[in-house]
Amino acid sequence: MFPIKNENLEEKIEQSLLFINTQTFHIASNVKAMAKLLDRDNRKMNTILHTTHENQTDSVLLIGYWLNWFMRKIDPQVALKINNALILEFLSAHISYPSDVDWHRKYLVQQKHNIECGLTRPWA
């Protein structure tokens, strides 16, 4: 969020928007920056609980977790599947591709205990 905190993008972006966050990313300054961009109905935020910034890459699959050693984390493959399912569901809703996301929706329902929807309070 650092690069966009002072860009006033909420005035420039009209498109639908999807935020997929990790739990450790919810510090007060990031939440404040994200709140400005979530002011419309076509904007959506999901936080994958028990994840860190490394879950947004495949490095955790290769070398394991290396951030926040003492934090309880979910299986990195589960985090990646949740991330991908959220993206595909969003794309299907906004550009009708892929057209069949039933499996992904079912997976998100199964994993709802690992997902926080909407803008939440800072955790860090």
N, CA, C and O atoms as a GROMACS GRO file, in nm:
protein
  496
    1MET      N    1   0.081  -0.120   0.000
    1MET     CA    2   0.000   0.000   0.000
    1MET      C    3   0.085   0.126   0.000
    1MET      O    4   0.034   0.232  -0.035
    2PHE      N    5   0.210   0.118   0.038
    2PHE     CA    6   0.292   0.238   0.046
    2PHE      C    7   0.291   0.321  -0.081
    2PHE      O    8   0.276   0.443  -0.072
    3PRO      N    9   0.305   0.261  -0.200
    3PRO     CA   10   0.308   0.344  -0.322
    3PRO      C   11   0.178   0.418  -0.350
    3PRO      O   12   0.180   0.518  -0.421
    4ILE      N   13   0.066   0.372  -0.299
    4ILE     CA   14  -0.060   0.438  -0.334
    4ILE      C   15  -0.119   0.521  -0.221
    4ILE      O   16  -0.225   0.582  -0.239
    5LYS      N   17  -0.056   0.525  -0.108
    5LYS     CA   18  -0.114   0.596   0.006
    5LYS      C   19  -0.141   0.743  -0.024
    5LYS      O   20  -0.239   0.798   0.026
    6ASN      N   21  -0.057   0.807  -0.101
    6ASN     CA   22  -0.071   0.950  -0.126
    6ASN      C   23  -0.104   0.984  -0.271
    6ASN      O   24  -0.082   1.097  -0.315
    7GLU      N   25  -0.155   0.888  -0.345
    7GLU     CA   26  -0.181   0.908  -0.487
    7GLU      C   27  -0.322   0.955  -0.520
    7GLU      O   28  -0.347   0.991  -0.635
    8ASN      N   29  -0.414   0.956  -0.424
    8ASN     CA   30  -0.554   0.994  -0.448
    8ASN      C   31  -0.616   0.913  -0.561
    8ASN      O   32  -0.688   0.966  -0.645
    9LEU      N   33  -0.588   0.784  -0.561
    9LEU     CA   34  -0.640   0.697  -0.666
    9LEU      C   35  -0.792   0.681  -0.661
    9LEU      O   36  -0.854   0.648  -0.762
   10GLU      N   37  -0.851   0.703  -0.545
   10GLU     CA   38  -0.996   0.690  -0.535
   10GLU      C   39  -1.068   0.786  -0.630
   10GLU      O   40  -1.182   0.761  -0.668
   11GLU      N   41  -1.002   0.894  -0.668
   11GLU     CA   42  -1.058   0.990  -0.762
   11GLU      C   43  -1.035   0.949  -0.908
   11GLU      O   44  -1.101   1.001  -0.997
   12LYS      N   45  -0.941   0.857  -0.932
   12LYS     CA   46  -0.901   0.823  -1.068
   12LYS      C   47  -0.952   0.687  -1.114
   12LYS      O   48  -0.969   0.667  -1.235
   13ILE      N   49  -0.976   0.596  -1.024
   13ILE     CA   50  -1.012   0.459  -1.062
   13ILE      C   51  -1.163   0.443  -1.062
   13ILE      O   52  -1.230   0.469  -0.961
   14GLU      N   53  -1.217   0.402  -1.174
   14GLU     CA   54  -1.361   0.378  -1.188
   14GLU      C   55  -1.394   0.230  -1.192
   14GLU      O   56  -1.508   0.190  -1.165
   15GLN      N   57  -1.295   0.147  -1.225
   15GLN     CA   58  -1.318   0.005  -1.247
   15GLN      C   59  -1.351  -0.067  -1.116
   15GLN      O   60  -1.332  -0.016  -1.005
   16SER      N   61  -1.403  -0.189  -1.135
   16SER     CA   62  -1.422  -0.278  -1.021
   16SER      C   63  -1.285  -0.308  -0.963
   16SER      O   64  -1.184  -0.306  -1.033
   17LEU      N   65  -1.283  -0.336  -0.834
   17LEU     CA   66  -1.155  -0.353  -0.766
   17LEU      C   67  -1.166  -0.467  -0.665
   17LEU      O   68  -1.264  -0.478  -0.592
   18LEU      N   69  -1.063  -0.549  -0.662
   18LEU     CA   70  -1.056  -0.658  -0.566
   18LEU      C   71  -0.926  -0.647  -0.487
   18LEU      O   72  -0.817  -0.646  -0.545
   19PHE      N   73  -0.937  -0.639  -0.356
   19PHE     CA   74  -0.822  -0.647  -0.267
   19PHE      C   75  -0.819  -0.788  -0.209
   19PHE      O   76  -0.920  -0.836  -0.157
   20ILE      N   77  -0.706  -0.853  -0.218
   20ILE     CA   78  -0.685  -0.979  -0.145
   20ILE      C   79  -0.567  -0.954  -0.052
   20ILE      O   80  -0.454  -0.934  -0.095
   21ASN      N   81  -0.596  -0.954   0.075
   21ASN     CA   82  -0.496  -0.919   0.174
   21ASN      C   83  -0.453  -1.036   0.257
   21ASN      O   84  -0.520  -1.139   0.265
   22THR      N   85  -0.338  -1.018   0.318
   22THR     CA   86  -0.291  -1.111   0.420
   22THR      C   87  -0.318  -1.047   0.555
   22THR      O   88  -0.326  -0.925   0.567
   23GLN      N   89  -0.333  -1.130   0.656
   23GLN     CA   90  -0.369  -1.079   0.788
   23GLN      C   91  -0.265  -0.979   0.841
   23GLN      O   92  -0.302  -0.878   0.901
   24THR      N   93  -0.138  -1.006   0.820
   24THR     CA   94  -0.035  -0.918   0.875
   24THR      C   95  -0.026  -0.783   0.803
   24THR      O   96   0.046  -0.694   0.849
   25PHE      N   97  -0.097  -0.768   0.694
   25PHE     CA   98  -0.094  -0.643   0.618
   25PHE      C   99  -0.188  -0.539   0.676
   25PHE      O  100  -0.187  -0.423   0.634
   26HIS      N  101  -0.269  -0.578   0.772
   26HIS     CA  102  -0.370  -0.489   0.828
   26HIS      C  103  -0.314  -0.404   0.941
   26HIS      O  104  -0.356  -0.417   1.057
   27ILE      N  105  -0.220  -0.317   0.907
   27ILE     CA  106  -0.176  -0.217   1.002
   27ILE      C  107  -0.259  -0.091   0.977
   27ILE      O  108  -0.315  -0.074   0.869
   28ALA      N  109  -0.267  -0.005   1.075
   28ALA     CA  110  -0.358   0.109   1.069
   28ALA      C  111  -0.340   0.194   0.943
   28ALA      O  112  -0.439   0.233   0.881
   29SER      N  113  -0.217   0.224   0.904
   29SER     CA  114  -0.196   0.311   0.787
   29SER      C  115  -0.242   0.243   0.657
   29SER      O  116  -0.292   0.311   0.568
   30ASN      N  117  -0.227   0.110   0.646
   30ASN     CA  118  -0.274   0.039   0.527
   30ASN      C  119  -0.427   0.036   0.523
   30ASN      O  120  -0.487   0.055   0.418
   31VAL      N  121  -0.489   0.011   0.638
   31VAL     CA  122  -0.636   0.008   0.644
   31VAL      C  123  -0.693   0.144   0.603
   31VAL      O  124  -0.792   0.150   0.531
   32LYS      N  125  -0.630   0.250   0.649
   32LYS     CA  126  -0.676   0.385   0.612
   32LYS      C  127  -0.666   0.407   0.461
   32LYS      O  128  -0.757   0.463   0.400
   33ALA      N  129  -0.555   0.364   0.400
   33ALA     CA  130  -0.537   0.381   0.256
   33ALA      C  131  -0.637   0.296   0.178
   33ALA      O  132  -0.691   0.342   0.077
   34MET      N  133  -0.662   0.173   0.223
   34MET     CA  134  -0.756   0.086   0.153
   34MET      C  135  -0.899   0.136   0.165
   34MET      O  136  -0.978   0.122   0.072
   35ALA      N  137  -0.933   0.194   0.279
   35ALA     CA  138  -1.070   0.242   0.302
   35ALA      C  139  -1.111   0.345   0.197
   35ALA      O  140  -1.226   0.348   0.154
   36LYS      N  141  -1.017   0.429   0.155
   36LYS     CA  142  -1.047   0.531   0.054
   36LYS      C  143  -1.086   0.468  -0.080
   36LYS      O  144  -1.162   0.527  -0.156
   37LEU      N  145  -1.035   0.348  -0.108
   37LEU     CA  146  -1.062   0.283  -0.235
   37LEU      C  147  -1.182   0.190  -0.231
   37LEU      O  148  -1.221   0.134  -0.334
   38LEU      N  149  -1.241   0.172  -0.115
   38LEU     CA  150  -1.355   0.080  -0.101
   38LEU      C  151  -1.486   0.154  -0.081
   38LEU      O  152  -1.572   0.110  -0.006
   39ASP      N  153  -1.499   0.265  -0.149
   39ASP     CA  154  -1.615   0.351  -0.129
   39ASP      C  155  -1.730   0.325  -0.228
   39ASP      O  156  -1.828   0.399  -0.229
   40ARG      N  157  -1.717   0.221  -0.309
   40ARG     CA  158  -1.820   0.190  -0.409
   40ARG      C  159  -1.861   0.045  -0.401
   40ARG      O  160  -1.787  -0.038  -0.348
   41ASP      N  161  -1.980   0.014  -0.453
   41ASP     CA  162  -2.031  -0.124  -0.448
   41ASP      C  163  -1.950  -0.221  -0.533
   41ASP      O  164  -1.949  -0.341  -0.504
   42ASN      N  165  -1.882  -0.173  -0.636
   42ASN     CA  166  -1.806  -0.262  -0.725
   42ASN      C  167  -1.664  -0.287  -0.674
   42ASN      O  168  -1.577  -0.332  -0.749
   43ARG      N  169  -1.642  -0.258  -0.547
   43ARG     CA  170  -1.512  -0.279  -0.485
   43ARG      C  171  -1.527  -0.382  -0.374
   43ARG      O  172  -1.622  -0.378  -0.296
   44LYS      N  173  -1.431  -0.474  -0.368
   44LYS     CA  174  -1.443  -0.584  -0.273
   44LYS      C  175  -1.309  -0.612  -0.207
   44LYS      O  176  -1.204  -0.601  -0.270
   45MET      N  177  -1.313  -0.648  -0.080
   45MET     CA  178  -1.192  -0.683  -0.008
   45MET      C  179  -1.211  -0.815   0.065
   45MET      O  180  -1.316  -0.839   0.126
   46ASN      N  181  -1.109  -0.898   0.058
   46ASN     CA  182  -1.105  -1.022   0.136
   46ASN      C  183  -0.967  -1.033   0.198
   46ASN      O  184  -0.866  -1.001   0.136
   47THR      N  185  -0.964  -1.079   0.322
   47THR     CA  186  -0.837  -1.103   0.390
   47THR      C  187  -0.828  -1.251   0.419
   47THR      O  188  -0.919  -1.310   0.477
   48ILE      N  189  -0.718  -1.311   0.378
   48ILE     CA  190  -0.694  -1.452   0.407
   48ILE      C  191  -0.627  -1.457   0.544
   48ILE      O  192  -0.514  -1.412   0.562
   49LEU      N  193  -0.699  -1.512   0.639
   49LEU     CA  194  -0.650  -1.516   0.777
   49LEU      C  195  -0.531  -1.610   0.791
   49LEU      O  196  -0.514  -1.704   0.714
   50HIS      N  197  -0.450  -1.583   0.892
   50HIS     CA  198  -0.334  -1.666   0.924
   50HIS      C  199  -0.234  -1.670   0.809
   50HIS      O  200  -0.170  -1.773   0.786
   51THR      N  201  -0.221  -1.557   0.737
   51THR     CA  202  -0.125  -1.548   0.628
   51THR      C  203  -0.039  -1.424   0.645
   51THR      O  204  -0.075  -1.329   0.715
   52THR      N  205   0.076  -1.427   0.578
   52THR     CA  206   0.167  -1.313   0.577
   52THR      C  207   0.191  -1.274   0.431
   52THR      O  208   0.139  -1.336   0.339
   53HIS      N  209   0.270  -1.171   0.413
   53HIS     CA  210   0.298  -1.120   0.278
   53HIS      C  211   0.355  -1.229   0.187
   53HIS      O  212   0.330  -1.227   0.066
   54GLU      N  213   0.429  -1.321   0.242
   54GLU     CA  214   0.490  -1.427   0.159
   54GLU      C  215   0.386  -1.518   0.094
   54GLU      O  216   0.417  -1.586  -0.004
   55ASN      N  217   0.263  -1.520   0.146
   55ASN     CA  218   0.159  -1.604   0.086
   55ASN      C  219   0.110  -1.550  -0.048
   55ASN      O  220   0.040  -1.620  -0.121
   56GLN      N  221   0.146  -1.427  -0.081
   56GLN     CA  222   0.107  -1.372  -0.210
   56GLN      C  223   0.206  -1.410  -0.320
   56GLN      O  224   0.193  -1.364  -0.434
   57THR      N  225   0.302  -1.492  -0.286
   57THR     CA  226   0.399  -1.542  -0.383
   57THR      C  227   0.406  -1.694  -0.371
   57THR      O  228   0.343  -1.753  -0.283
   58ASP      N  229   0.482  -1.755  -0.460
   58ASP     CA  230   0.500  -1.900  -0.449
   58ASP      C  231   0.624  -1.937  -0.368
   58ASP      O  232   0.654  -2.056  -0.354
   59SER      N  233   0.695  -1.839  -0.315
   59SER     CA  234   0.818  -1.870  -0.240
   59SER      C  235   0.790  -1.956  -0.119
   59SER      O  236   0.872  -2.040  -0.082
   60VAL      N  237   0.675  -1.936  -0.056
   60VAL     CA  238   0.642  -2.015   0.062
   60VAL      C  239   0.626  -2.164   0.029
   60VAL      O  240   0.645  -2.249   0.115
   61LEU      N  241   0.592  -2.193  -0.096
   61LEU     CA  242   0.582  -2.332  -0.139
   61LEU      C  243   0.720  -2.394  -0.159
   61LEU      O  244   0.737  -2.515  -0.146
   62LEU      N  245   0.816  -2.311  -0.191
   62LEU     CA  246   0.952  -2.358  -0.220
   62LEU      C  247   1.041  -2.363  -0.096
   62LEU      O  248   1.114  -2.461  -0.075
   63ILE      N  249   1.036  -2.258  -0.016
   63ILE     CA  250   1.129  -2.251   0.098
   63ILE      C  251   1.060  -2.250   0.234
   63ILE      O  252   1.128  -2.246   0.337
   64GLY      N  253   0.928  -2.253   0.236
   64GLY     CA  254   0.855  -2.251   0.361
   64GLY      C  255   0.836  -2.110   0.414
   64GLY      O  256   0.881  -2.013   0.354
   65TYR      N  257   0.768  -2.102   0.525
   65TYR     CA  258   0.743  -1.973   0.589
   65TYR      C  259   0.871  -1.918   0.648
   65TYR      O  260   0.949  -1.993   0.707
   66TRP      N  261   0.893  -1.789   0.633
   66TRP     CA  262   1.010  -1.726   0.691
   66TRP      C  263   0.976  -1.593   0.759
   66TRP      O  264   1.063  -1.534   0.824
   67LEU      N  265   0.853  -1.544   0.744
   67LEU     CA  266   0.809  -1.423   0.813
   67LEU      C  267   0.724  -1.459   0.934
   67LEU      O  268   0.655  -1.562   0.934
   68ASN      N  269   0.727  -1.378   1.035
   68ASN     CA  270   0.642  -1.395   1.154
   68ASN      C  271   0.643  -1.539   1.204
   68ASN      O  272   0.540  -1.606   1.206
   69TRP      N  273   0.757  -1.584   1.244
   69TRP     CA  274   0.775  -1.724   1.284
   69TRP      C  275   0.679  -1.772   1.390
   69TRP      O  276   0.643  -1.889   1.392
   70PHE      N  277   0.638  -1.685   1.479
   70PHE     CA  278   0.556  -1.727   1.593
   70PHE      C  279   0.406  -1.719   1.566
   70PHE      O  280   0.325  -1.754   1.652
   71MET      N  281   0.370  -1.673   1.448
   71MET     CA  282   0.228  -1.663   1.412
   71MET      C  283   0.178  -1.798   1.361
   71MET      O  284   0.247  -1.867   1.286
   72ARG      N  285   0.058  -1.835   1.403
   72ARG     CA  286  -0.005  -1.957   1.350
   72ARG      C  287  -0.047  -1.928   1.206
   72ARG      O  288  -0.117  -1.830   1.179
   73LYS      N  289  -0.004  -2.012   1.113
   73LYS     CA  290  -0.033  -1.991   0.971
   73LYS      C  291  -0.104  -2.112   0.911
   73LYS      O  292  -0.090  -2.225   0.959
   74ILE      N  293  -0.181  -2.086   0.805
   74ILE     CA  294  -0.248  -2.195   0.736
   74ILE      C  295  -0.152  -2.258   0.636
   74ILE      O  296  -0.048  -2.202   0.603
   75ASP      N  297  -0.189  -2.375   0.591
   75ASP     CA  298  -0.111  -2.446   0.490
   75ASP      C  299  -0.095  -2.354   0.369
   75ASP      O  300  -0.194  -2.298   0.322
   76PRO      N  301   0.026  -2.337   0.317
   76PRO     CA  302   0.046  -2.246   0.205
   76PRO      C  303  -0.031  -2.284   0.079
   76PRO      O  304  -0.069  -2.196   0.001
   77GLN      N  305  -0.056  -2.412   0.057
   77GLN     CA  306  -0.134  -2.452  -0.059
   77GLN      C  307  -0.280  -2.412  -0.043
   77GLN      O  308  -0.346  -2.376  -0.140
   78VAL      N  309  -0.332  -2.417   0.080
   78VAL     CA  310  -0.469  -2.372   0.106
   78VAL      C  311  -0.478  -2.222   0.080
   78VAL      O  312  -0.573  -2.176   0.016
   79ALA      N  313  -0.381  -2.146   0.129
   79ALA     CA  314  -0.380  -2.001   0.107
   79ALA      C  315  -0.377  -1.968  -0.042
   79ALA      O  316  -0.448  -1.878  -0.088
   80LEU      N  317  -0.297  -2.039  -0.117
   80LEU     CA  318  -0.287  -2.017  -0.262
   80LEU      C  319  -0.418  -2.053  -0.332
   80LEU      O  320  -0.461  -1.981  -0.423
   81LYS      N  321  -0.481  -2.162  -0.292
   81LYS     CA  322  -0.610  -2.200  -0.352
   81LYS      C  323  -0.718  -2.097  -0.320
   81LYS      O  324  -0.800  -2.064  -0.406
   82ILE      N  325  -0.718  -2.045  -0.197
   82ILE     CA  326  -0.815  -1.941  -0.161
   82ILE      C  327  -0.790  -1.818  -0.246
   82ILE      O  328  -0.884  -1.761  -0.303
   83ASN      N  329  -0.665  -1.776  -0.256
   83ASN     CA  330  -0.628  -1.659  -0.336
   83ASN      C  331  -0.676  -1.676  -0.481
   83ASN      O  332  -0.739  -1.585  -0.536
   84ASN      N  333  -0.646  -1.789  -0.540
   84ASN     CA  334  -0.686  -1.814  -0.679
   84ASN      C  335  -0.837  -1.819  -0.695
   84ASN      O  336  -0.891  -1.767  -0.793
   85ALA      N  337  -0.906  -1.881  -0.601
   85ALA     CA  338  -1.052  -1.891  -0.609
   85ALA      C  339  -1.116  -1.753  -0.599
   85ALA      O  340  -1.212  -1.725  -0.671
   86LEU      N  341  -1.064  -1.666  -0.513
   86LEU     CA  342  -1.116  -1.530  -0.502
   86LEU      C  343  -1.097  -1.454  -0.633
   86LEU      O  344  -1.187  -1.382  -0.677
   87ILE      N  345  -0.981  -1.469  -0.693
   87ILE     CA  346  -0.953  -1.401  -0.820
   87ILE      C  347  -1.045  -1.451  -0.930
   87ILE      O  348  -1.104  -1.371  -1.003
   88LEU      N  349  -1.058  -1.582  -0.943
   88LEU     CA  350  -1.141  -1.636  -1.051
   88LEU      C  351  -1.289  -1.603  -1.032
   88LEU      O  352  -1.359  -1.577  -1.130
   89GLU      N  353  -1.336  -1.603  -0.908
   89GLU     CA  354  -1.474  -1.564  -0.882
   89GLU      C  355  -1.497  -1.417  -0.920
   89GLU      O  356  -1.599  -1.384  -0.980
   90PHE      N  357  -1.404  -1.331  -0.887
   90PHE     CA  358  -1.412  -1.189  -0.920
   90PHE      C  359  -1.413  -1.169  -1.072
   90PHE      O  360  -1.496  -1.095  -1.125
   91LEU      N  361  -1.320  -1.235  -1.143
   91LEU     CA  362  -1.315  -1.222  -1.289
   91LEU      C  363  -1.442  -1.273  -1.354
   91LEU      O  364  -1.493  -1.213  -1.449
   92SER      N  365  -1.494  -1.384  -1.303
   92SER     CA  366  -1.617  -1.439  -1.358
   92SER      C  367  -1.733  -1.340  -1.342
   92SER      O  368  -1.815  -1.326  -1.432
   93ALA      N  369  -1.739  -1.274  -1.228
   93ALA     CA  370  -1.847  -1.180  -1.202
   93ALA      C  371  -1.836  -1.054  -1.288
   93ALA      O  372  -1.938  -0.994  -1.323
   94HIS      N  373  -1.714  -1.013  -1.321
   94HIS     CA  374  -1.696  -0.884  -1.388
   94HIS      C  375  -1.664  -0.892  -1.536
   94HIS      O  376  -1.689  -0.796  -1.609
   95ILE      N  377  -1.608  -1.003  -1.582
   95ILE     CA  378  -1.581  -1.015  -1.727
   95ILE      C  379  -1.634  -1.146  -1.784
   95ILE      O  380  -1.608  -1.180  -1.899
   96SER      N  381  -1.708  -1.219  -1.702
   96SER     CA  382  -1.771  -1.346  -1.742
   96SER      C  383  -1.671  -1.451  -1.787
   96SER      O  384  -1.704  -1.539  -1.868
   97TYR      N  385  -1.550  -1.443  -1.736
   97TYR     CA  386  -1.451  -1.546  -1.766
   97TYR      C  387  -1.367  -1.570  -1.643
   97TYR      O  388  -1.316  -1.474  -1.586
   98PRO      N  389  -1.350  -1.689  -1.600
   98PRO     CA  390  -1.407  -1.811  -1.658
   98PRO      C  391  -1.557  -1.819  -1.628
   98PRO      O  392  -1.607  -1.760  -1.532
   99SER      N  393  -1.626  -1.893  -1.710
   99SER     CA  394  -1.772  -1.900  -1.696
   99SER      C  395  -1.815  -1.998  -1.588
   99SER      O  396  -1.922  -1.981  -1.529
  100ASP      N  397  -1.735  -2.099  -1.560
  100ASP     CA  398  -1.772  -2.199  -1.459
  100ASP      C  399  -1.680  -2.188  -1.338
  100ASP      O  400  -1.566  -2.234  -1.341
  101VAL      N  401  -1.732  -2.127  -1.232
  101VAL     CA  402  -1.653  -2.113  -1.110
  101VAL      C  403  -1.720  -2.183  -0.992
  101VAL      O  404  -1.694  -2.150  -0.876
  102ASP      N  405  -1.805  -2.278  -1.022
  102ASP     CA  406  -1.876  -2.348  -0.915
  102ASP      C  407  -1.781  -2.414  -0.816
  102ASP      O  408  -1.802  -2.404  -0.694
  103TRP      N  409  -1.678  -2.481  -0.866
  103TRP     CA  410  -1.584  -2.547  -0.776
  103TRP      C  411  -1.518  -2.445  -0.683
  103TRP      O  412  -1.500  -2.470  -0.564
  104HIS      N  413  -1.481  -2.331  -0.740
  104HIS     CA  414  -1.414  -2.226  -0.662
  104HIS      C  415  -1.507  -2.168  -0.557
  104HIS      O  416  -1.464  -2.143  -0.444
  105ARG      N  417  -1.632  -2.146  -0.592
  105ARG     CA  418  -1.729  -2.095  -0.493
  105ARG      C  419  -1.748  -2.194  -0.380
  105ARG      O  420  -1.753  -2.156  -0.263
  106LYS      N  421  -1.759  -2.321  -0.413
  106LYS     CA  422  -1.773  -2.424  -0.309
  106LYS      C  423  -1.650  -2.428  -0.220
  106LYS      O  424  -1.662  -2.444  -0.098
  107TYR      N  425  -1.533  -2.414  -0.279
  107TYR     CA  426  -1.410  -2.414  -0.200
  107TYR      C  427  -1.406  -2.295  -0.104
  107TYR      O  428  -1.365  -2.308   0.011
  108LEU      N  429  -1.449  -2.178  -0.152
  108LEU     CA  430  -1.453  -2.060  -0.066
  108LEU      C  431  -1.551  -2.077   0.050
  108LEU      O  432  -1.524  -2.030   0.160
  109VAL      N  433  -1.662  -2.142   0.025
  109VAL     CA  434  -1.756  -2.171   0.134
  109VAL      C  435  -1.692  -2.265   0.235
  109VAL      O  436  -1.705  -2.244   0.356
  110GLN      N  437  -1.623  -2.368   0.187
  110GLN     CA  438  -1.553  -2.460   0.277
  110GLN      C  439  -1.446  -2.389   0.360
  110GLN      O  440  -1.421  -2.427   0.475
  111GLN      N  441  -1.385  -2.288   0.304
  111GLN     CA  442  -1.274  -2.218   0.369
  111GLN      C  443  -1.316  -2.086   0.435
  111GLN      O  444  -1.231  -2.004   0.469
  112LYS      N  445  -1.446  -2.065   0.452
  112LYS     CA  446  -1.492  -1.935   0.505
  112LYS      C  447  -1.432  -1.901   0.641
  112LYS      O  448  -1.423  -1.784   0.677
  113HIS      N  449  -1.392  -2.001   0.717
  113HIS     CA  450  -1.328  -1.975   0.847
  113HIS      C  451  -1.188  -1.916   0.831
  113HIS      O  452  -1.130  -1.868   0.928
  114ASN      N  453  -1.133  -1.918   0.710
  114ASN     CA  454  -1.002  -1.861   0.682
  114ASN      C  455  -1.009  -1.731   0.603
  114ASN      O  456  -0.906  -1.680   0.558
  115ILE      N  457  -1.130  -1.678   0.587
  115ILE     CA  458  -1.147  -1.557   0.505
  115ILE      C  459  -1.229  -1.455   0.583
  115ILE      O  460  -1.334  -1.487   0.640
  116GLU      N  461  -1.181  -1.334   0.586
  116GLU     CA  462  -1.253  -1.222   0.645
  116GLU      C  463  -1.295  -1.131   0.530
  116GLU      O  464  -1.210  -1.086   0.453
  117CYS      N  465  -1.425  -1.106   0.517
  117CYS     CA  466  -1.475  -1.023   0.407
  117CYS      C  467  -1.491  -0.878   0.451
  117CYS      O  468  -1.530  -0.850   0.565
  118GLY      N  469  -1.460  -0.788   0.361
  118GLY     CA  470  -1.476  -0.647   0.388
  118GLY      C  471  -1.356  -0.586   0.459
  118GLY      O  472  -1.262  -0.656   0.498
  119LEU      N  473  -1.360  -0.457   0.475
  119LEU     CA  474  -1.254  -0.385   0.544
  119LEU      C  475  -1.265  -0.412   0.693
  119LEU      O  476  -1.372  -0.396   0.752
  120THR      N  477  -1.158  -0.453   0.751
  120THR     CA  478  -1.160  -0.488   0.894
  120THR      C  479  -1.069  -0.394   0.972
  120THR      O  480  -0.998  -0.311   0.916
  121ARG      N  481  -1.073  -0.409   1.100
  121ARG     CA  482  -0.988  -0.330   1.188
  121ARG      C  483  -0.841  -0.369   1.168
  121ARG      O  484  -0.813  -0.478   1.119
  122PRO      N  485  -0.752  -0.282   1.203
  122PRO     CA  486  -0.610  -0.321   1.199
  122PRO      C  487  -0.584  -0.432   1.301
  122PRO      O  488  -0.632  -0.426   1.414
  123TRP      N  489  -0.508  -0.532   1.261
  123TRP     CA  490  -0.471  -0.640   1.352
  123TRP      C  491  -0.333  -0.617   1.412
  123TRP      O  492  -0.304  -0.664   1.522
  124ALA      N  493  -0.249  -0.545   1.341
  124ALA     CA  494  -0.112  -0.527   1.388
  124ALA      C  495  -0.096  -0.393   1.458
  124ALA      O  496   0.013  -0.360   1.504
   0.00000   0.00000   0.00000
